[in-house]
Amino acid sequence: MSIVPHQPAPNLSDLGWTDFFDDQLTAEETGLARMRVATVHRARMTAESGQGPVRLQLPPQTNTSDYAVGDWVLVEPDSGLLTRRLDRNTLLQRRIEGGRAPQLIAANVDTLFIVTSCNDDLNPARLERYLVLANEAGTVPVIVLTKADQVADARPYLDRVSGLQRGLQAVALNAKSPEAAKTLAPWCGAGQTVALVGSSGVGKSSLLNTLAAKLPEDAQLTGSIREDDAKGRHTTTSRSLHRICGGGWVIDTPGMRALHVSDISVGLDLLFAEIAELAPGCRFRDCTHAHEPGCAVQAAVVAGALDPARLARWRKLQEENLDNTPVQSGPRGNKTTKPHGKRR
């Protein structure tokens, strides 16, 4: 978690502090130190203070799972005691199979770099799950295709992802080349925070080392993709905040083997905007776009205006979202939240 060599210590605005956080301070809190969470472990946390990394002193009964890398916290300046966490501007989180609460991935992220590679790892259905995650959080998604130097032409791979969402930006690069930092510079300026997500082995750690200009002794371990099945090996095991050469910050995350969705209706509508816009033309308000008469979405498929594979992926995510999203039940004033449960 070393600060990039030959750069001065960042001030609060360089760290990502904005009026959004300043407005949350009370008069009694103006003397507290403002720090940004850099690592979260089971029994300890560290933060960036603007003067370098600090190990936080945690109050009794602190549940570190309530904190995410990228959070802003208020700290007693002399003791380093954590006082409270400020409200988040954005929050990336995912549902864990069998878990009661979502797992926090990263907080206060401006841009989500969804990393995949120019090989068999590229999976549009999986990328759509990451896009929903970004949309729901209010974070700008960018598809980053690594290993572009290992194929004759990266254009076919860019073409496969560029149409996944309206206005989606996608870039192809060699994660180990200094040119990668120049390609991604528009999202990595001072005060900006990006997060890296993607499967294991797609080059996230290599990209982090390039963006942060890590010295060999500080570099994140990297792993390769197995040639027989294009599957990656885990090298990053925890989330962490790192300074980028351009003045911004990057949050590295472990590879995700599964990304279940829940409570992401807004994110789905943004991802599948063409389906959301057709739906009001259906005869029935609760149309599933599967077999109902007068379905405007099915009519678009028949007319060749909508890809049936795209509709099938929408339906799968929609059904999973309904199954996993908790619902309110019980009498007014005494409602309880419970899992939606599998639909019969």
C-alpha positions as CSV (number, residue, x, y, z in Angstrom):
1,M,0.0,0.0,0.0
2,S,3.0,2.3,-0.6
3,I,2.5,5.7,-2.0
4,V,3.7,6.0,-5.6
5,P,7.3,7.2,-5.7
6,H,8.2,10.8,-6.5
7,Q,4.6,12.1,-5.7
8,P,3.7,14.4,-2.9
9,A,1.3,13.2,-0.2
10,P,-2.3,13.7,-1.5
11,N,-4.6,16.3,0.0
12,L,-8.2,15.5,0.9
13,S,-9.6,16.6,-2.6
14,D,-7.0,14.4,-4.3
15,L,-8.2,11.5,-2.1
16,G,-11.8,12.1,-3.4
17,W,-13.2,14.4,-0.7
18,T,-16.0,16.5,-2.0
19,D,-18.8,18.8,-0.8
20,F,-21.0,15.7,-0.5
21,F,-19.0,14.6,2.4
22,D,-18.2,18.0,3.8
23,D,-21.9,18.7,4.1
24,Q,-22.3,15.8,6.5
25,L,-20.0,17.2,9.2
26,T,-21.5,18.6,12.3
27,A,-19.9,21.6,14.1
28,E,-18.6,19.2,16.8
29,E,-16.8,17.1,14.1
30,T,-14.8,19.7,12.3
31,G,-11.8,18.9,14.5
32,L,-11.8,15.2,13.6
33,A,-9.4,13.8,11.0
34,R,-11.0,12.7,7.7
35,M,-9.6,9.5,6.3
36,R,-10.5,7.0,3.5
37,V,-10.6,3.3,4.2
38,A,-7.8,1.5,2.4
39,T,-8.1,-2.1,3.6
40,V,-10.7,-4.0,5.6
41,H,-9.9,-7.2,7.4
42,R,-11.8,-9.3,9.9
43,A,-10.3,-7.5,13.0
44,R,-8.5,-4.5,11.6
45,M,-8.8,-1.7,9.1
46,T,-6.3,0.8,7.6
47,A,-7.0,4.2,6.0
48,E,-5.3,6.9,3.9
49,S,-5.0,10.1,5.8
50,G,-3.5,12.4,3.3
51,Q,-0.2,11.9,5.1
52,G,0.1,8.2,4.4
53,P,-1.5,5.0,5.6
54,V,-2.8,4.7,9.1
55,R,-4.0,1.7,11.1
56,L,-7.3,2.6,12.7
57,Q,-8.2,1.9,16.3
58,L,-11.6,0.3,16.3
59,P,-14.2,0.9,19.0
60,P,-15.5,-2.2,20.9
61,Q,-18.1,-4.3,19.0
62,T,-17.1,-2.8,15.6
63,N,-18.2,-5.0,12.8
64,T,-15.7,-4.5,10.0
65,S,-18.1,-6.1,7.4
66,D,-20.1,-2.8,7.7
67,Y,-17.2,-1.0,6.1
68,A,-16.0,-1.0,2.5
69,V,-12.8,0.0,0.9
70,G,-13.3,3.6,-0.3
71,D,-15.5,4.6,2.7
72,W,-14.8,8.0,4.3
73,V,-14.5,7.9,8.1
74,L,-14.0,10.4,10.9
75,V,-11.1,9.6,13.2
76,E,-9.8,11.1,16.5
77,P,-6.5,12.7,15.3
78,D,-4.4,11.8,18.4
79,S,-5.5,8.2,19.1
80,G,-6.5,7.1,15.6
81,L,-9.9,6.0,17.0
82,L,-12.6,5.5,14.4
83,T,-15.6,7.7,15.3
84,R,-18.1,7.2,12.5
85,R,-18.5,6.5,8.8
86,L,-19.9,9.1,6.5
87,D,-22.8,8.4,4.0
88,R,-21.6,7.0,0.7
89,N,-22.0,8.6,-2.6
90,T,-22.0,5.2,-4.4
91,L,-21.8,1.7,-3.1
92,L,-20.9,-1.5,-5.1
93,Q,-22.3,-4.6,-3.4
94,R,-23.2,-8.1,-4.4
95,R,-25.4,-10.9,-3.0
96,I,-23.7,-14.0,-1.6
97,E,-25.5,-17.3,-2.1
98,G,-27.0,-18.1,1.2
99,G,-26.0,-14.8,2.8
100,R,-28.5,-12.7,4.7
101,A,-26.8,-9.4,3.9
102,P,-25.0,-8.2,0.7
103,Q,-21.3,-8.2,0.6
104,L,-19.7,-4.7,0.2
105,I,-17.3,-4.5,-2.7
106,A,-16.2,-0.8,-2.8
107,A,-17.6,2.6,-1.8
108,N,-17.5,6.1,-3.4
109,V,-16.4,4.7,-6.8
110,D,-16.7,7.0,-9.8
111,T,-15.9,4.5,-12.6
112,L,-16.0,0.7,-12.6
113,F,-13.5,-0.9,-14.9
114,I,-15.0,-4.3,-15.8
115,V,-12.0,-6.3,-16.9
116,T,-12.1,-9.2,-19.3
117,S,-9.7,-10.4,-21.9
118,C,-9.4,-11.0,-25.6
119,N,-9.9,-14.8,-25.4
120,D,-12.4,-17.4,-24.4
121,D,-12.9,-15.7,-21.0
122,L,-15.1,-13.0,-22.7
123,N,-18.6,-13.9,-21.7
124,P,-21.4,-11.3,-22.5
125,A,-23.8,-12.7,-20.0
126,R,-21.3,-12.4,-17.1
127,L,-20.4,-8.8,-18.3
128,E,-24.0,-7.9,-18.1
129,R,-24.1,-8.9,-14.5
130,Y,-21.2,-6.5,-13.8
131,L,-23.0,-3.8,-15.8
132,V,-26.1,-4.2,-13.6
133,L,-23.9,-3.9,-10.5
134,A,-22.5,-0.6,-11.8
135,N,-25.8,0.8,-12.9
136,E,-27.5,0.1,-9.6
137,A,-24.7,1.8,-7.7
138,G,-24.7,4.8,-9.9
139,T,-21.1,4.2,-11.0
140,V,-20.0,4.7,-14.7
141,P,-19.0,1.3,-16.2
142,V,-16.2,0.9,-18.7
143,I,-15.3,-2.5,-20.3
144,V,-11.5,-3.0,-20.3
145,L,-10.4,-5.8,-22.7
146,T,-6.9,-7.0,-21.7
147,K,-4.4,-9.2,-23.7
148,A,-5.1,-7.2,-26.8
149,D,-1.4,-7.7,-27.7
150,Q,-2.0,-11.5,-27.9
151,V,-4.6,-11.4,-30.8
152,A,-4.2,-10.2,-34.4
153,D,-7.2,-7.9,-34.1
154,A,-9.0,-6.8,-31.0
155,R,-11.9,-5.2,-33.0
156,P,-14.1,-8.4,-33.0
157,Y,-13.9,-8.5,-29.2
158,L,-14.7,-4.8,-28.9
159,D,-17.7,-5.3,-31.2
160,R,-19.0,-8.1,-29.0
161,V,-19.2,-5.9,-25.9
162,S,-19.9,-2.4,-27.3
163,G,-23.6,-3.2,-27.8
164,L,-24.3,-4.6,-24.3
165,Q,-25.6,-1.2,-23.1
166,R,-26.3,2.2,-24.6
167,G,-23.4,4.6,-24.4
168,L,-21.1,1.9,-23.0
169,Q,-17.4,2.7,-23.5
170,A,-15.0,-0.1,-24.1
171,V,-11.2,-0.1,-24.6
172,A,-8.7,-2.8,-25.6
173,L,-5.1,-2.7,-24.2
174,N,-2.1,-4.6,-23.0
175,A,-2.4,-4.4,-19.2
176,K,1.4,-4.6,-18.7
177,S,2.2,-1.8,-21.1
178,P,2.7,1.8,-19.9
179,E,0.3,2.7,-22.8
180,A,-2.5,1.2,-20.7
181,A,-2.3,4.0,-18.2
182,K,-2.5,6.6,-21.0
183,T,-5.6,4.8,-22.5
184,L,-7.4,4.9,-19.1
185,A,-6.2,8.3,-18.1
186,P,-9.6,10.1,-18.8
187,W,-11.0,8.2,-15.8
188,C,-8.0,8.3,-13.5
189,G,-7.4,12.0,-12.7
190,A,-6.9,13.6,-9.4
191,G,-9.8,13.0,-7.0
192,Q,-11.2,10.2,-9.2
193,T,-11.7,6.6,-7.9
194,V,-11.9,3.6,-10.1
195,A,-12.5,0.0,-9.1
196,L,-11.4,-3.2,-10.9
197,V,-13.7,-6.1,-11.1
198,G,-13.6,-9.3,-13.3
199,S,-12.8,-12.9,-13.2
200,S,-9.5,-14.3,-12.0
201,G,-6.7,-14.3,-14.5
202,V,-7.9,-11.6,-16.8
203,G,-5.1,-9.2,-15.9
204,K,-6.6,-7.0,-13.0
205,S,-3.4,-7.3,-10.9
206,S,-1.2,-6.5,-13.9
207,L,-3.4,-3.5,-14.7
208,L,-3.2,-2.3,-11.1
209,N,0.6,-2.6,-11.2
210,T,0.7,-0.5,-14.4
211,L,-1.8,2.2,-13.2
212,A,-0.1,2.6,-9.8
213,A,3.5,2.3,-11.2
214,K,4.2,-0.3,-8.6
215,L,7.9,-1.1,-8.0
216,P,8.7,-4.8,-8.2
217,E,8.9,-5.2,-4.4
218,D,5.4,-3.6,-4.0
219,A,3.7,-5.2,-7.1
220,Q,0.6,-7.3,-6.8
221,L,1.1,-10.9,-7.6
222,T,-0.2,-11.9,-11.0
223,G,-1.4,-15.2,-12.4
224,S,-2.1,-16.6,-15.8
225,I,-5.1,-18.1,-17.4
226,R,-5.0,-21.9,-17.9
227,E,-4.7,-22.7,-21.5
228,D,-7.1,-25.7,-21.4
229,D,-10.2,-23.8,-20.2
230,A,-9.2,-20.1,-20.2
231,K,-10.0,-20.1,-16.4
232,G,-7.9,-17.9,-14.1
233,R,-6.2,-18.4,-10.8
234,H,-6.9,-16.1,-7.8
235,T,-4.0,-13.8,-7.0
236,T,-5.8,-10.9,-5.3
237,T,-7.3,-12.1,-2.0
238,S,-8.6,-8.9,-0.5
239,R,-9.8,-5.4,-1.5
240,S,-7.4,-2.5,-1.3
241,L,-7.0,1.2,-2.2
242,H,-4.0,2.3,-4.2
243,R,-2.8,5.6,-5.6
244,I,-2.7,6.0,-9.4
245,C,0.0,7.9,-11.2
246,G,-2.5,10.4,-12.7
247,G,-3.5,11.4,-9.2
248,G,-6.6,9.2,-8.8
249,W,-7.2,6.0,-6.8
250,V,-7.9,2.4,-7.8
251,I,-9.6,-0.2,-5.7
252,D,-8.5,-3.8,-6.5
253,T,-10.9,-6.6,-5.9
254,P,-10.5,-10.4,-5.9
255,G,-11.9,-12.3,-8.8
256,M,-15.5,-13.3,-8.4
257,R,-16.5,-16.9,-9.2
258,A,-20.2,-16.0,-9.0
259,L,-22.2,-12.8,-9.1
260,H,-25.8,-13.2,-8.0
261,V,-28.2,-10.3,-8.5
262,S,-30.9,-9.0,-6.2
263,D,-32.8,-5.7,-5.8
264,I,-31.4,-4.4,-9.1
265,S,-34.5,-3.3,-11.1
266,V,-33.0,0.1,-11.9
267,G,-29.8,-1.4,-13.1
268,L,-31.7,-3.9,-15.3
269,D,-33.7,-1.1,-16.9
270,L,-30.6,0.7,-17.8
271,L,-28.8,-2.4,-19.1
272,F,-31.8,-3.5,-21.2
273,A,-33.2,-0.1,-22.1
274,E,-34.6,-1.3,-25.4
275,I,-36.8,-3.8,-23.5
276,A,-37.8,-1.3,-20.8
277,E,-38.9,1.1,-23.5
278,L,-41.0,-1.5,-25.3
279,A,-42.7,-2.9,-22.2
280,P,-45.3,-0.1,-21.8
281,G,-46.7,-1.1,-25.2
282,C,-47.6,-4.6,-24.0
283,R,-51.3,-5.4,-23.4
284,F,-50.7,-6.6,-19.8
285,R,-48.8,-4.5,-17.2
286,D,-47.3,-7.6,-15.7
287,C,-46.2,-9.1,-19.0
288,T,-43.3,-11.5,-18.8
289,H,-42.5,-11.1,-22.5
290,A,-42.7,-14.9,-22.9
291,H,-46.1,-16.0,-24.1
292,E,-48.7,-13.3,-23.4
293,P,-50.8,-12.0,-26.3
294,G,-50.2,-8.4,-27.3
295,C,-46.6,-8.5,-26.1
296,A,-44.7,-5.6,-27.7
297,V,-41.3,-7.1,-26.8
298,Q,-42.1,-10.4,-28.5
299,A,-43.4,-8.5,-31.5
300,A,-40.0,-6.8,-31.8
301,V,-38.3,-10.2,-31.7
302,V,-40.5,-11.4,-34.5
303,A,-39.8,-8.3,-36.5
304,G,-36.1,-8.8,-36.1
305,A,-35.7,-5.6,-34.1
306,L,-34.7,-7.3,-30.9
307,D,-32.1,-10.1,-30.5
308,P,-33.9,-13.2,-28.9
309,A,-30.6,-14.1,-27.1
310,R,-30.7,-10.7,-25.5
311,L,-34.3,-11.2,-24.3
312,A,-33.4,-14.6,-22.9
313,R,-30.5,-13.1,-20.9
314,W,-32.9,-10.3,-19.6
315,R,-35.4,-12.9,-18.5
316,K,-32.8,-14.9,-16.6
317,L,-31.6,-11.9,-14.7
318,Q,-35.2,-10.7,-14.1
319,E,-36.2,-14.0,-12.7
320,E,-33.1,-14.2,-10.5
321,N,-33.7,-10.7,-9.3
322,L,-37.3,-11.6,-8.3
323,D,-36.2,-14.7,-6.5
324,N,-33.5,-13.0,-4.5
325,T,-35.0,-9.6,-3.7
326,P,-36.4,-9.4,-0.1
327,V,-40.1,-8.3,0.2
328,Q,-42.0,-6.5,2.9
329,S,-44.9,-8.4,4.5
330,G,-47.2,-8.1,7.4
331,P,-49.7,-5.6,8.7
332,R,-49.2,-1.8,8.3
333,G,-46.8,-0.5,10.9
334,N,-45.5,-3.9,11.7
335,K,-44.0,-5.1,8.4
336,T,-41.0,-7.5,8.3
337,T,-38.5,-8.2,5.6
338,K,-38.1,-11.7,4.3
339,P,-36.6,-13.4,1.3
340,H,-38.8,-13.4,-1.8
341,G,-38.2,-17.1,-2.2
342,K,-38.3,-19.3,-5.3
343,R,-41.4,-18.8,-7.5
344,R,-43.4,-21.8,-8.2
